[in-house]
Amino acid sequence: MTSEVEQPAAVAEALGYEQARDELIEVVRRLEAGGTTLEESLALWERGEELAKVCRRWLDGARARLDAALAEEAGADDEDADR
């Protein structure tokens, strides 16, 4: 049986934001709870890093889309003011 810790990075890349965030929350919960071996803790930490990167890319993409929409709206407002 493959745990979420052993999933390859490519699988993490395919996750949506909410899925990655929820799994990251679970990884942090498990790390904070303790009771894992050093090897398990390192694997969890590495998985958490991958998931955090996925979340950051989703958030950066959302920010870029929002900025583009706001810039487009501002450009439209400028054109209306010129008329």
Backbone torsions as a table, in degrees:
resi	resn	phi	psi	omega
1	MET	NA	134.0	-179.2
2	THR	-96.8	126.1	177.0
3	SER	-85.5	168.1	178.6
4	GLU	-65.2	-20.9	179.8
5	VAL	-70.9	-30.4	-175.2
6	GLU	-90.9	0.5	-179.4
7	GLN	-67.3	140.3	179.2
8	PRO	-68.4	160.7	-179.6
9	ALA	-59.2	-32.9	-179.8
10	ALA	-60.7	-35.1	177.8
11	VAL	-67.3	-40.9	178.6
12	ALA	-61.5	-38.4	-179.7
13	GLU	-62.5	-29.9	-177.0
14	ALA	-81.4	-8.5	-178.1
15	LEU	-73.1	146.2	170.4
16	GLY	-76.5	169.0	-178.0
17	TYR	-57.9	-49.7	-176.0
18	GLU	-63.3	-39.1	178.3
19	GLN	-64.3	-46.5	179.8
20	ALA	-63.2	-43.0	-179.9
21	ARG	-62.6	-45.4	-178.8
22	ASP	-64.2	-40.6	178.0
23	GLU	-67.5	-38.3	177.8
24	LEU	-62.1	-40.9	176.8
25	ILE	-59.6	-42.7	179.2
26	GLU	-65.9	-40.4	177.7
27	VAL	-61.3	-46.4	179.6
28	VAL	-62.5	-41.8	178.9
29	ARG	-59.4	-44.8	-179.4
30	ARG	-65.7	-39.7	178.2
31	LEU	-65.8	-42.4	-179.3
32	GLU	-68.2	-30.7	-179.6
33	ALA	-70.0	-26.2	-179.9
34	GLY	74.0	-164.9	178.0
35	GLY	79.1	10.1	177.6
36	THR	-107.1	156.9	176.7
37	THR	-71.1	167.7	177.4
38	LEU	-59.6	-44.3	-179.3
39	GLU	-62.4	-43.7	177.9
40	GLU	-64.2	-41.3	179.1
41	SER	-62.5	-42.0	178.3
42	LEU	-64.4	-41.2	178.4
43	ALA	-64.2	-41.1	177.5
44	LEU	-63.7	-44.3	-180.0
45	TRP	-60.5	-45.7	178.9
46	GLU	-61.1	-41.8	178.2
47	ARG	-64.0	-41.6	177.8
48	GLY	-60.1	-40.0	177.4
49	GLU	-62.6	-43.8	177.9
50	GLU	-60.9	-45.9	-178.7
51	LEU	-65.6	-38.3	177.7
52	ALA	-62.8	-38.7	177.5
53	LYS	-64.7	-40.9	177.8
54	VAL	-61.0	-47.0	179.7
55	CYS	-61.1	-43.1	-179.4
56	ARG	-61.8	-42.4	178.6
57	ARG	-63.0	-42.2	177.6
58	TRP	-61.8	-44.6	-179.2
59	LEU	-67.2	-39.7	177.1
60	ASP	-63.5	-40.8	177.8
61	GLY	-64.3	-41.1	178.3
62	ALA	-64.5	-41.0	178.7
63	ARG	-62.8	-41.7	179.4
64	ALA	-64.0	-41.6	178.9
65	ARG	-64.9	-41.8	179.0
66	LEU	-65.0	-44.3	178.1
67	ASP	-60.8	-41.4	179.3
68	ALA	-64.4	-41.9	179.4
69	ALA	-65.7	-40.8	178.6
70	LEU	-66.6	-39.0	178.5
71	ALA	-65.8	-39.8	178.4
72	GLU	-64.2	-42.0	178.6
73	GLU	-64.7	-41.9	179.2
74	ALA	-64.7	-38.7	177.5
75	GLY	-64.1	-39.5	178.3
76	ALA	-66.6	-39.2	178.5
77	ASP	-65.5	-38.9	178.7
78	ASP	-64.1	-41.0	179.3
79	GLU	-64.8	-38.9	178.7
80	ASP	-66.8	-35.9	-178.4
81	ALA	-70.9	-28.2	-179.5
82	ASP	-75.0	-16.5	-175.9
83	ARG	-83.4	NA	NA
